[in-house]
């Protein structure tokens, strides 16, 4: 895994062929050992809840869209309306999404078996620890103190070279009376030298707005970098400014510009605003790059008088950068996805027009 203190991973196991039967048998055994009774339901609960919220929400939006469309046309044409068609039409409009979610849910366990199989062998090959899940993880970052039903999954940990942990993370928040499933991914590192506590929110990170906020005593530092917002307690501002120099921020944005960052003093967290494919070799390239960033900038290993501390960023690897960008900013599903979204919409408009012409 490491060479002369540098974090490196052998990712060959992540691209290996996965025998479906062996993966399922191994997955069953892991579930029984780590989770126990009702293991399958616990694994699929999160995806099922997210699917129900998505389908119901889409159905309500479709219905309200048809109502507004009908009212608008009536206002301008004074045509008679047939409201009985609206609810059935909204249901038909959401059927393609419902079918897609059902098909996706049937693949959840199969995909999980494959992911567990790959990650367990990757961890073994690199001398890492691996667990399927941990409920309500005890971590000092702000993310882990919000919401409920907090579960970290696919937790990979390492202690050599630079101690770290990486996982996906699911939790729930509430908006009014609506339960909102949320997801994130994180990599945390134990630092060698105490760092000032600070938070960095990326201005252009994928995944929407962050659900967590900096600590109540932390305020935004003005005029530090246009690409990020930096927060810290006022007494810590001189130390944070000394740490986050122009060169350091440029290096940090190059490696972690698609995620948020929180330093808690003894640990530093890099937090994506949605789940990522932790079985993708690009994810482990990113972990290597984060460790190198800490070595270069944020948490350098003390060196002797004849050993100058590293200061220049590592040369950019365009292919590696492209893989990392695809990891956090996956491309859209393409023309078929757009057509699949537009057809139900067109169908709804046509039904409303026909219904009004017959009203």
C-alpha positions as CSV (number, residue, x, y, z in Angstrom):
1,X,0.0,0.0,0.0
2,X,2.8,2.5,0.8
3,X,6.3,3.2,-0.2
4,X,8.6,5.2,1.9
5,X,5.6,6.7,3.7
6,X,3.7,7.6,0.6
7,X,0.2,6.4,0.3
8,X,-0.2,4.1,-2.7
9,X,-2.8,1.5,-3.6
10,X,-2.8,-1.6,-5.9
11,X,-6.2,-1.4,-7.6
12,X,-5.9,-4.5,-9.7
13,X,-8.5,-6.3,-7.6
14,X,-11.1,-3.6,-8.3
15,X,-11.1,-4.4,-12.1
16,X,-11.2,-8.2,-11.6
17,X,-14.0,-10.4,-13.0
18,X,-16.7,-11.1,-10.3
19,X,-18.3,-14.5,-10.3
20,X,-22.0,-13.8,-9.5
21,X,-22.5,-17.0,-7.5
22,X,-19.5,-16.6,-5.3
23,X,-20.2,-12.9,-4.8
24,X,-23.7,-13.6,-3.6
25,X,-22.6,-16.4,-1.2
26,X,-19.9,-14.2,0.2
27,X,-22.4,-11.3,0.5
28,X,-24.9,-13.5,2.4
29,X,-22.2,-14.6,4.8
30,X,-20.9,-11.0,5.4
31,X,-24.5,-9.8,6.0
32,X,-25.1,-12.5,8.6
33,X,-21.8,-11.8,10.3
34,X,-21.9,-8.0,10.4
35,X,-25.6,-7.1,10.4
36,X,-27.5,-10.2,11.6
37,X,-31.2,-10.7,11.3
38,X,-33.2,-8.9,8.6
39,X,-29.9,-7.9,6.9
40,X,-31.3,-7.8,3.4
41,X,-34.0,-5.3,4.5
42,X,-31.5,-3.1,6.2
43,X,-29.4,-3.0,3.0
44,X,-32.3,-2.1,0.7
45,X,-34.1,0.2,3.1
46,X,-32.3,3.4,2.0
47,X,-32.7,2.9,-1.8
48,X,-36.4,1.9,-1.3
49,X,-37.1,5.1,0.7
50,X,-35.3,7.3,-1.8
51,X,-37.3,5.7,-4.7
52,X,-40.6,6.1,-2.9
53,X,-39.9,9.8,-2.2
54,X,-38.7,10.3,-5.8
55,X,-41.8,8.7,-7.5
56,X,-44.4,10.3,-5.2
57,X,-42.7,13.7,-5.6
58,X,-42.7,13.3,-9.4
59,X,-46.3,12.2,-9.4
60,X,-47.4,15.3,-7.4
61,X,-45.4,17.6,-9.6
62,X,-46.9,16.0,-12.7
63,X,-50.4,16.5,-11.3
64,X,-49.8,20.1,-10.3
65,X,-48.3,20.8,-13.7
66,X,-51.4,19.5,-15.5
67,X,-53.7,21.5,-13.2
68,X,-51.7,24.7,-13.9
69,X,-51.6,24.0,-17.6
70,X,-55.4,23.4,-17.7
71,X,-56.1,26.6,-15.8
72,X,-53.8,28.6,-18.0
73,X,-55.4,27.4,-21.2
74,X,-58.9,27.9,-19.8
75,X,-58.0,31.5,-18.8
76,X,-56.9,32.4,-22.3
77,X,-59.4,30.3,-24.4
78,X,-62.4,30.0,-22.1
79,X,-62.6,26.4,-23.1
80,X,-64.5,24.0,-21.0
81,X,-62.4,21.7,-18.8
82,X,-62.5,18.0,-17.9
83,X,-60.7,17.6,-14.6
84,X,-61.4,13.9,-14.3
85,X,-58.5,13.2,-16.7
86,X,-55.8,14.9,-14.7
87,X,-55.1,12.4,-12.0
88,X,-55.0,9.3,-14.3
89,X,-52.8,11.3,-16.7
90,X,-50.4,12.2,-13.9
91,X,-50.1,8.6,-12.9
92,X,-49.4,7.5,-16.5
93,X,-46.8,10.3,-16.8
94,X,-44.9,8.9,-13.8
95,X,-45.1,5.3,-14.8
96,X,-41.8,5.3,-16.7
97,X,-40.0,6.6,-13.6
98,X,-41.7,4.0,-11.5
99,X,-40.7,1.2,-13.8
100,X,-37.1,2.5,-13.8
101,X,-36.9,2.6,-10.0
102,X,-38.3,-0.9,-9.7
103,X,-35.7,-2.2,-12.1
104,X,-33.0,-0.3,-10.2
105,X,-34.1,-1.7,-6.9
106,X,-34.0,-5.3,-8.1
107,X,-30.3,-4.6,-9.0
108,X,-29.4,-3.1,-5.6
109,X,-28.4,-6.4,-4.0
110,X,-26.7,-7.7,-7.1
111,X,-24.6,-4.5,-7.3
112,X,-23.9,-4.7,-3.6
113,X,-22.6,-8.2,-3.8
114,X,-20.3,-7.2,-6.6
115,X,-19.1,-4.1,-4.7
116,X,-18.5,-6.0,-1.5
117,X,-16.6,-8.7,-3.4
118,X,-14.3,-6.2,-5.1
119,X,-13.7,-4.0,-2.0
120,X,-13.0,-6.9,0.3
121,X,-10.3,-8.2,-2.0
122,X,-8.9,-4.7,-2.6
123,X,-8.7,-4.1,1.2
124,X,-7.0,-7.5,1.7
125,X,-4.4,-6.9,-1.0
126,X,-3.5,-3.5,0.4
127,X,-3.5,-4.4,4.1
128,X,-6.7,-2.3,4.8
129,X,-9.7,-2.8,7.0
130,X,-13.1,-3.2,5.5
131,X,-16.6,-3.2,7.0
132,X,-20.0,-3.2,5.3
133,X,-21.6,-0.5,7.5
134,X,-21.6,1.4,10.7
135,X,-24.7,3.0,12.2
136,X,-24.3,6.5,13.7
137,X,-20.6,6.8,13.2
138,X,-18.8,8.7,15.9
139,X,-16.8,11.4,13.9
140,X,-16.1,15.0,14.9
141,X,-17.1,16.6,11.6
142,X,-20.3,18.7,11.5
143,X,-21.8,16.4,8.9
144,X,-22.1,13.6,11.4
145,X,-24.2,15.5,13.9
146,X,-27.2,16.4,11.7
147,X,-30.3,14.4,10.7
148,X,-31.1,10.9,11.8
149,X,-30.8,7.3,10.5
150,X,-27.1,7.9,10.0
151,X,-25.2,5.1,8.4
152,X,-21.7,4.8,6.9
153,X,-21.3,2.1,4.3
154,X,-18.4,0.4,2.6
155,X,-16.0,1.7,5.2
156,X,-12.3,1.2,4.2
157,X,-9.7,2.1,6.8
158,X,-5.9,2.2,6.7
159,X,-3.2,2.9,9.4
160,X,0.1,2.7,7.6
161,X,1.8,5.8,6.0
162,X,-1.1,8.1,6.9
163,X,-4.2,6.8,8.9
164,X,-7.4,7.4,6.9
165,X,-11.0,6.2,6.6
166,X,-13.2,6.4,3.5
167,X,-16.9,5.6,3.1
168,X,-20.3,6.5,1.7
169,X,-22.7,8.0,4.2
170,X,-26.5,8.1,4.2
171,X,-28.8,10.0,6.6
172,X,-32.1,11.7,6.7
173,X,-33.1,15.3,7.3
174,X,-36.6,16.9,7.5
175,X,-38.1,19.7,5.4
176,X,-41.3,20.8,7.1
177,X,-43.0,17.4,7.6
178,X,-41.2,15.7,4.8
179,X,-38.4,13.2,5.4
180,X,-35.5,13.8,2.9
181,X,-33.0,11.0,2.4
182,X,-29.5,12.5,1.9
183,X,-26.2,11.1,0.9
184,X,-22.5,12.0,1.0
185,X,-19.1,10.4,0.7
186,X,-16.1,11.2,2.8
187,X,-12.4,10.6,3.3
188,X,-10.9,11.5,6.6
189,X,-7.2,11.6,7.6
190,X,-5.6,11.8,11.0
191,X,-3.1,14.6,10.9
192,X,0.5,14.5,12.3
193,X,0.5,18.1,13.3
194,X,-2.5,19.8,15.0
195,X,-4.3,22.0,12.5
196,X,-6.5,25.1,13.2
197,X,-10.2,24.3,13.0
198,X,-11.8,25.5,9.7
199,X,-14.3,24.6,7.1
200,X,-14.1,25.1,3.3
201,X,-17.3,25.0,1.2
202,X,-16.7,24.7,-2.5
203,X,-18.8,27.3,-4.5
204,X,-19.2,24.9,-7.5
205,X,-19.4,21.5,-6.0
206,X,-21.8,19.0,-7.6
207,X,-24.7,17.5,-5.6
208,X,-26.5,20.7,-4.6
209,X,-26.1,22.7,-1.5
210,X,-24.3,21.1,1.5
211,X,-26.6,19.9,4.2
212,X,-24.1,20.7,6.9
213,X,-22.9,24.1,8.0
214,X,-19.7,25.3,9.7
215,X,-19.7,25.4,13.5
216,X,-21.7,28.2,15.1
217,X,-18.6,30.1,16.2
218,X,-17.0,30.1,12.8
219,X,-17.3,33.0,10.5
220,X,-16.5,33.4,6.8
221,X,-13.1,34.8,6.0
222,X,-13.4,37.6,3.4
223,X,-11.3,37.8,0.2
224,X,-9.4,34.6,0.5
225,X,-10.4,32.8,-2.8
226,X,-13.2,33.2,-5.3
227,X,-13.6,29.4,-5.7
228,X,-14.3,28.5,-2.1
229,X,-15.7,29.9,1.1
230,X,-13.5,29.5,4.1
231,X,-14.9,29.6,7.7
232,X,-13.1,29.7,11.1
233,X,-13.4,31.1,14.6
234,X,-12.1,34.7,14.7
235,X,-9.1,33.7,17.0
236,X,-8.1,31.1,14.5
237,X,-8.1,33.4,11.5
238,X,-4.3,34.3,11.5
239,X,-3.4,30.6,11.7
240,X,-5.9,29.6,8.9
241,X,-4.6,32.4,6.6
242,X,-1.0,31.3,7.2
243,X,-1.9,27.7,6.4
244,X,-4.2,28.4,3.4
245,X,-1.8,30.4,1.3
246,X,-2.5,31.2,-2.4
247,X,-0.4,28.2,-3.4
248,X,-2.0,25.9,-1.0
249,X,-5.5,26.8,-2.0
250,X,-4.6,26.4,-5.7
251,X,-3.2,22.9,-4.9
252,X,-6.3,22.1,-2.8
253,X,-8.8,23.2,-5.4
254,X,-7.0,21.2,-8.1
255,X,-7.3,18.0,-6.0
256,X,-10.5,18.7,-4.0
257,X,-12.4,21.4,-5.8
258,X,-15.5,19.2,-6.1
259,X,-15.9,18.6,-2.4
260,X,-16.0,20.4,0.9
261,X,-13.4,20.3,3.6
262,X,-13.5,20.4,7.4
263,X,-10.6,20.4,9.8
264,X,-11.4,19.5,13.4
265,X,-7.8,19.9,14.7
266,X,-6.8,16.2,14.9
267,X,-8.6,15.1,11.7
268,X,-9.4,16.6,8.3
269,X,-12.4,15.6,6.3
270,X,-13.0,15.8,2.5
271,X,-16.7,15.5,2.0
272,X,-18.6,15.0,-1.3
273,X,-22.2,16.1,-1.5
274,X,-23.4,12.8,-2.9
275,X,-22.5,9.1,-2.9
276,X,-19.6,8.1,-5.1
277,X,-18.4,4.7,-6.5
278,X,-15.9,3.7,-3.9
279,X,-15.1,0.6,-5.9
280,X,-13.9,2.8,-8.8
281,X,-10.1,2.9,-9.0
282,X,-10.4,6.7,-9.6
283,X,-11.6,7.0,-6.0
284,X,-8.4,5.5,-4.7
285,X,-6.3,7.7,-7.0
286,X,-8.1,10.6,-5.3
287,X,-7.3,9.2,-1.8
288,X,-3.6,9.0,-2.9
289,X,-3.8,12.6,-4.2
290,X,-5.3,13.8,-1.0
291,X,-2.6,12.2,1.1
292,X,0.0,13.8,-1.2
293,X,-1.7,17.1,-0.7
294,X,-1.4,16.8,3.0
295,X,2.2,15.8,2.7
296,X,3.0,18.8,0.5
297,X,0.9,21.5,2.0
298,X,-1.4,21.0,5.0
299,X,0.4,18.5,7.2
300,X,3.9,18.1,6.0
301,X,6.1,15.5,7.7
302,X,8.9,17.2,9.7
303,X,12.2,17.0,7.7
304,X,15.8,17.4,8.6
305,X,18.0,20.4,7.8
306,X,19.3,18.7,4.6
307,X,15.8,17.9,3.4
308,X,13.8,20.8,2.1
309,X,10.1,20.5,2.6
310,X,8.1,19.9,-0.6
311,X,6.5,23.1,-1.9
312,X,5.7,22.6,-5.5
313,X,2.4,20.9,-6.5
314,X,2.7,17.5,-8.2
315,X,2.6,17.6,-12.0
316,X,-1.0,17.4,-13.2
317,X,-1.9,14.1,-14.9
318,X,-4.7,15.0,-17.4
319,X,-6.0,11.4,-17.5
320,X,-6.1,11.2,-13.8
321,X,-7.8,14.6,-13.5
322,X,-10.4,13.5,-16.0
323,X,-11.1,10.3,-14.1
324,X,-11.5,12.2,-10.9
325,X,-13.9,14.7,-12.5
326,X,-16.0,11.9,-13.9
327,X,-16.1,10.3,-10.4
328,X,-17.7,13.4,-8.9
329,X,-19.4,14.9,-12.0
330,X,-20.7,11.9,-13.9
331,X,-22.0,12.7,-17.4
332,X,-25.8,12.7,-18.1
333,X,-27.5,9.6,-19.4
334,X,-27.6,11.1,-22.9
335,X,-30.3,11.4,-25.6
336,X,-32.3,8.4,-24.5
337,X,-32.7,9.8,-21.0
338,X,-33.9,13.1,-22.3
339,X,-36.4,11.5,-24.6
340,X,-37.6,9.3,-21.8
341,X,-38.3,12.4,-19.7
342,X,-39.9,14.4,-22.5
343,X,-42.3,11.8,-23.8
344,X,-44.4,11.6,-20.6
345,X,-44.5,15.4,-20.5
346,X,-45.7,15.6,-24.1
347,X,-48.2,12.9,-23.4
348,X,-49.6,14.9,-20.5
349,X,-49.9,18.1,-22.5
350,X,-51.7,16.2,-25.4
351,X,-54.2,14.5,-23.0
352,X,-55.1,17.9,-21.4
353,X,-55.6,19.5,-24.9
354,X,-57.8,16.5,-26.0
355,X,-59.7,16.6,-22.7
356,X,-60.4,20.3,-23.1
357,X,-61.5,19.9,-26.7
358,X,-64.0,17.2,-25.6
359,X,-65.1,19.1,-22.5
